[in-house]
Amino acid sequence: MSSNLNEQPKKPKPWYASKTIWANIMAFAGTMGLIFGVDLGLTPEVQAQIVAATMAVVNVVLRLITSQAVK
């Protein structure tokens, strides 16, 4: 809820304008790279841990700066 009672609620934005959705699409692409054996010089376990930790941080940050819903 807005702390300013005079402020109008923002209209929902389209899904493709969501940074959170795009960040998760990129994480999915990275995970698919792991599944299909893209070699980054790290073990698959380490790559998966890096993706998981990075996405946890990215999702928290994006949630904190989100001001509009997605339609």
Secondary structure, 3 states (H helix, E strand, C coil): CCCCCCCCCCCCECHHHCHHHHHHHHHHHHHHHHHCCCCCCCCHHHHHHHHHHHHHHHHHHHHHHCCCCEC
